[in-house]
Amino acid sequence: MKDEPALVWRGTHLDVARQFYSTAEVGRFLRLMAWNKLNRFHWHLTDDEAWRVEIDAYPALTEIGAWRGHGRKIPPLLGSGPQPTGGYYSKAAIREIVALASSLGIEVMPEIDVPGHSYAMLQAIPELRDPQEAGSYYSVQGFPDNCLNPAREETYRVLETIFDELIELFPMRAIHVGADEVPLGAWSGSPEALARLRALAGDEVADTHAKRLNVVTNTHGADEIDGSGAAVLQAEFLARVQAYLASRDCVTGGWQEAAHGNVIDKAKSLLFGWRTVEASAALAEEGYDIVVCPGQVYYLDMANSPAWSEPGGSWAGWSDPEKLYTFDPVEGWTDEQKKHLLGVQCCIWSEPMTDRAVFDRLVFPRLSALAETGWTRPERKSFKRFEALVGLMPVLYGFYAAE
């Protein structure tokens, strides 16, 4: 018997910032991934809501950033309640998880989401802010002033230290740096950032950007930084971050916004297309290697149907198992564009997953439907066959849950 996968990258992303999952829970999930022949675990370790990875050089990241509750620097969020809640992964726990993943044929890529989505990090290390910054800008999720300042040398010193510690923990040599959803008004009240923007783009761009105080980006998924001074600053930030990671022999992963400005080295980067198949195709046309994960279909926090009783979100749409199974991630792509396709990935954003029952309802069996797209060539797929077999899967899921 000969069997081989259709795609190299058959991934699952897990957000542990918005809801925390124990080491044992992550281990069980890795075993489920392996049963489904999924081979890439994209571990979303930081976000506005929490910082989940132990960093020896900056203990405040977990002492402050891993916990939320009434009276803490990170308030109660997403159903966590007023009592102190949270957690983080020690380096010992991470080594245990990475070793388990390796034994199952899974590579682990950590994500540290910067320069946006950094509210928790900035609560823990407030000196990364420009002390003269005035006004406020807000992320699409409503977090104020949540972006690392790209004009501060301290920003790069801290990040390089963090990356060095991560590289020791993760042998995959790929670090995902986020780069998504930077608001239009980011850094518009920072004298340091505006001075840097003048040096990069001139007075007119800097003056225009300075007028963006109190901007609220209220359209989820919009091109937040297109045409703004924030785009120029983020581009320089990403170029510096990628250059450092490349010097450590690492590939830089990023959400598709990392392509803004077209400054990152395509040969040393990997983009994740979360908006549309067409947007991913356009990036492939430009020469970026792409993992396709559009929110409308592959985001497993989206509801299984439009019914009011279904748990999950709806901002990107909804997808039941059949819709996900039959979805063509490269519809309309040219042969040249397909040369830059690495694979597919589902993304588990954990905002609505307030208990195990909701998690299971949203993730299974859609995880297995995605896995079949990654392994089975389109002409050999059959939803009727999948539907007939899927009844056996709860037995497996229950077995691992009971371990």
BELNOR-V937119 format. One record per residue. N is the residue number from 1. RES is the residue in one small letter. PSI is psi in radians with two decimals (none if undefined). Layout:
n=(N,N)
res=(RES,RES)
psi=(PSI,PSI)
This chain:
n=(1,2,3,4,5,6,7,8,9,10,11,12,13,14,15,16,17,18,19,20,21,22,23,24,25,26,27,28,29,30,31,32,33,34,35,36,37,38,39,40,41,42,43,44,45,46,47,48,49,50,51,52,53,54,55,56,57,58,59,60,61,62,63,64,65,66,67,68,69,70,71,72,73,74,75,76,77,78,79,80,81,82,83,84,85,86,87,88,89,90,91,92,93,94,95,96,97,98,99,100,101,102,103,104,105,106,107,108,109,110,111,112,113,114,115,116,117,118,119,120,121,122,123,124,125,126,127,128,129,130,131,132,133,134,135,136,137,138,139,140,141,142,143,144,145,146,147,148,149,150,151,152,153,154,155,156,157,158,159,160,161,162,163,164,165,166,167,168,169,170,171,172,173,174,175,176,177,178,179,180,181,182,183,184,185,186,187,188,189,190,191,192,193,194,195,196,197,198,199,200,201,202,203,204,205,206,207,208,209,210,211,212,213,214,215,216,217,218,219,220,221,222,223,224,225,226,227,228,229,230,231,232,233,234,235,236,237,238,239,240,241,242,243,244,245,246,247,248,249,250,251,252,253,254,255,256,257,258,259,260,261,262,263,264,265,266,267,268,269,270,271,272,273,274,275,276,277,278,279,280,281,282,283,284,285,286,287,288,289,290,291,292,293,294,295,296,297,298,299,300,301,302,303,304,305,306,307,308,309,310,311,312,313,314,315,316,317,318,319,320,321,322,323,324,325,326,327,328,329,330,331,332,333,334,335,336,337,338,339,340,341,342,343,344,345,346,347,348,349,350,351,352,353,354,355,356,357,358,359,360,361,362,363,364,365,366,367,368,369,370,371,372,373,374,375,376,377,378,379,380,381,382,383,384,385,386,387,388,389,390,391,392,393,394,395,396,397,398,399,400,401,402,403)
res=(m,k,d,e,p,a,l,v,w,r,g,t,h,l,d,v,a,r,q,f,y,s,t,a,e,v,g,r,f,l,r,l,m,a,w,n,k,l,n,r,f,h,w,h,l,t,d,d,e,a,w,r,v,e,i,d,a,y,p,a,l,t,e,i,g,a,w,r,g,h,g,r,k,i,p,p,l,l,g,s,g,p,q,p,t,g,g,y,y,s,k,a,a,i,r,e,i,v,a,l,a,s,s,l,g,i,e,v,m,p,e,i,d,v,p,g,h,s,y,a,m,l,q,a,i,p,e,l,r,d,p,q,e,a,g,s,y,y,s,v,q,g,f,p,d,n,c,l,n,p,a,r,e,e,t,y,r,v,l,e,t,i,f,d,e,l,i,e,l,f,p,m,r,a,i,h,v,g,a,d,e,v,p,l,g,a,w,s,g,s,p,e,a,l,a,r,l,r,a,l,a,g,d,e,v,a,d,t,h,a,k,r,l,n,v,v,t,n,t,h,g,a,d,e,i,d,g,s,g,a,a,v,l,q,a,e,f,l,a,r,v,q,a,y,l,a,s,r,d,c,v,t,g,g,w,q,e,a,a,h,g,n,v,i,d,k,a,k,s,l,l,f,g,w,r,t,v,e,a,s,a,a,l,a,e,e,g,y,d,i,v,v,c,p,g,q,v,y,y,l,d,m,a,n,s,p,a,w,s,e,p,g,g,s,w,a,g,w,s,d,p,e,k,l,y,t,f,d,p,v,e,g,w,t,d,e,q,k,k,h,l,l,g,v,q,c,c,i,w,s,e,p,m,t,d,r,a,v,f,d,r,l,v,f,p,r,l,s,a,l,a,e,t,g,w,t,r,p,e,r,k,s,f,k,r,f,e,a,l,v,g,l,m,p,v,l,y,g,f,y,a,a,e)
psi=(2.35,2.25,2.44,2.70,2.63,-0.58,2.56,-0.81,1.94,1.58,2.84,2.28,2.40,2.09,1.96,0.14,-0.78,-0.65,2.43,2.38,2.33,2.91,-0.71,-0.71,-0.72,-0.70,-0.77,-0.68,-0.69,-0.67,-0.66,-0.70,-0.80,-0.71,-0.58,0.13,0.55,2.41,0.11,2.18,1.89,1.85,1.82,1.64,-0.30,2.68,-3.04,-0.62,-0.37,2.77,2.14,0.11,2.31,2.23,2.00,-0.69,-0.41,1.32,-0.41,-0.42,-0.71,-0.54,-0.63,-0.83,-0.23,-0.02,2.58,2.77,3.07,2.24,-0.05,2.92,-0.44,2.03,3.00,2.41,2.63,0.75,0.22,-0.34,2.96,-0.38,2.66,2.21,2.73,-2.65,2.97,2.95,2.07,2.87,-0.60,-0.73,-0.70,-0.75,-0.65,-0.78,-0.76,-0.69,-0.74,-0.81,-0.79,-0.71,-0.36,0.08,0.45,2.30,2.53,2.17,2.02,2.63,2.23,1.88,1.91,2.81,-0.29,-3.08,0.63,0.46,-0.83,-0.72,-0.71,-0.46,-0.59,-0.59,1.27,-0.31,-0.11,-0.16,2.66,2.05,-0.32,0.10,2.37,2.78,-3.08,2.59,2.82,2.50,2.96,-0.48,-0.01,0.15,2.32,2.43,0.99,0.35,2.34,2.43,2.02,-0.13,-0.14,2.20,-0.52,-0.58,-0.82,-0.62,-0.77,-0.82,-0.70,-0.64,-0.76,-0.80,-0.72,-0.73,-0.63,-0.74,-0.58,-0.43,-0.50,1.89,-0.14,-0.45,0.66,2.16,2.15,2.27,0.25,-1.75,0.33,2.73,0.80,2.14,2.71,-0.65,0.13,2.27,0.21,-0.30,0.20,1.99,-0.66,-0.79,-0.69,-0.64,-0.71,-0.66,-0.66,-0.69,-0.56,-0.69,-0.09,2.93,-0.67,-0.79,-0.76,-0.74,-0.69,-0.75,-0.61,-0.33,0.01,0.35,2.52,0.45,2.32,2.08,2.02,0.22,1.88,2.25,0.00,2.84,1.38,-0.67,0.00,2.32,0.21,2.89,-0.50,-0.58,-0.72,-0.78,-0.72,-0.66,-0.79,-0.71,-0.86,-0.65,-0.73,-0.74,-0.79,-0.69,-0.69,-0.80,-0.66,-0.62,-0.35,0.28,0.70,2.53,2.48,2.06,2.67,2.69,2.92,-0.34,-0.29,-0.28,-0.18,2.28,-0.29,0.81,-0.31,2.68,1.98,-0.55,-0.28,0.46,2.84,2.12,2.63,1.97,1.80,-0.03,-1.25,2.81,-0.65,-0.71,-0.69,-0.69,-0.69,-0.68,-0.67,-0.65,-0.58,-0.15,0.15,2.40,2.40,2.40,2.21,2.18,1.02,2.36,-0.54,-0.41,-0.75,0.05,1.97,0.03,-0.20,2.57,2.74,-0.32,2.95,0.06,2.44,-0.44,-0.16,2.34,2.79,2.98,3.13,0.00,-0.52,-0.16,-2.65,2.77,2.10,3.01,-0.66,-0.74,-0.75,-0.74,-0.74,-0.06,2.35,1.90,-0.19,0.54,2.21,-0.02,2.55,2.89,-0.63,-0.71,-0.67,-0.35,-0.39,0.11,2.07,-0.60,-2.74,2.80,2.39,2.65,2.19,1.66,2.30,0.23,-0.90,-0.05,1.20,-0.20,2.98,-0.61,-0.73,-0.74,-0.87,-0.69,-0.68,-0.60,-0.67,2.41,0.28,-0.55,-0.75,-0.56,-0.73,-0.71,-0.65,-0.58,-0.66,-0.50,-0.73,2.32,2.55,-0.71,-0.24,0.00,2.62,1.97,-0.56,-0.72,-0.78,-0.77,-0.62,-0.61,-0.41,-0.40,-0.41,-0.33,-0.63,-0.52,-0.80,-0.82,-0.74,-0.62,-0.81,-0.59,-0.49,-0.16,none)
